[in-house]
Amino acid sequence: MNRPAELYRKAKRTYREGGVLLLLRRGLGLLRYLLFQHRAYYFYSIVLEPEQIPKHAVEPPIGNVSYRIVSSSKEADILEEEGFEFSSRVPDARRRLDAGAIATCVFVGHELGNIVWVATSQQARDSLPEPPFKIDWSGRECLSSDGWTNPKFRRSGLLTYGDIKRRQFQVSEGIRVSS
C-alpha cells in the first residue's frame, strides 16, 4: 500500500472514531513529527556463535504459539490462505518481501504476535526504515530490525522466543553477525 492511501485510510478512521478535533490534533502531531524529527538510535552487533544459541526455544506460557519465516509474497499469500493475519497486519510487507527482506513471525493462534525483519542484502536493507550504517554483506552479516509486538501479547515472552528462533535461523543460513 502506498503512503498517501495509508494516511488517508488512517485519517478517515480517526475522523469516524473521534471527530474533527481528534483528526486535527493527530494531523498537527504528524506535521510536527515530519518537520522536527529527533530520534535516538542504539546500534549493536551480535556475533552468532552456534554453540551459544540454545538448541530449543522454550515456548511462552500463553500457548498455541508458532514460529514462521516469510521470505516471499507467495509465502505471505499461503499464510493468509491458512487464516494467519500477515499481509493485513503489515501494510508494506509485499514491498519489503519483494526487495528480499525476510519476516520472522511469532503467531498466537492465527494472530500475529511478534514480527522482526531480517535483511541479508543492501536492497532488502533499503526497504526497512533504519538509518544508514555499514554492514558487511559479503562477510555474512545481516540486519535485524523494525520489530513489533502486538500490545495484546506484550510481556508474555514472545520477543525472547522469537529472538532465539531467529538466531537459530540466521546461523542455519550461515550468517555470522547480526546487527
Secondary structure by P-SEA (a helix, b strand, c coil): ccaaaaaaaaaaaaaacccaaaaaaaaaaaaaaaabbbbbbbbbcccccccccccccccccccbbbbbbbccaaaaaaaaaacccccccccaaaaaaaabbbbbcccccccccbbbbbbccaaaaaaccccbbbbccccbbbbbccccccccccccaaaaaaaaaaaaaaaaacccccc
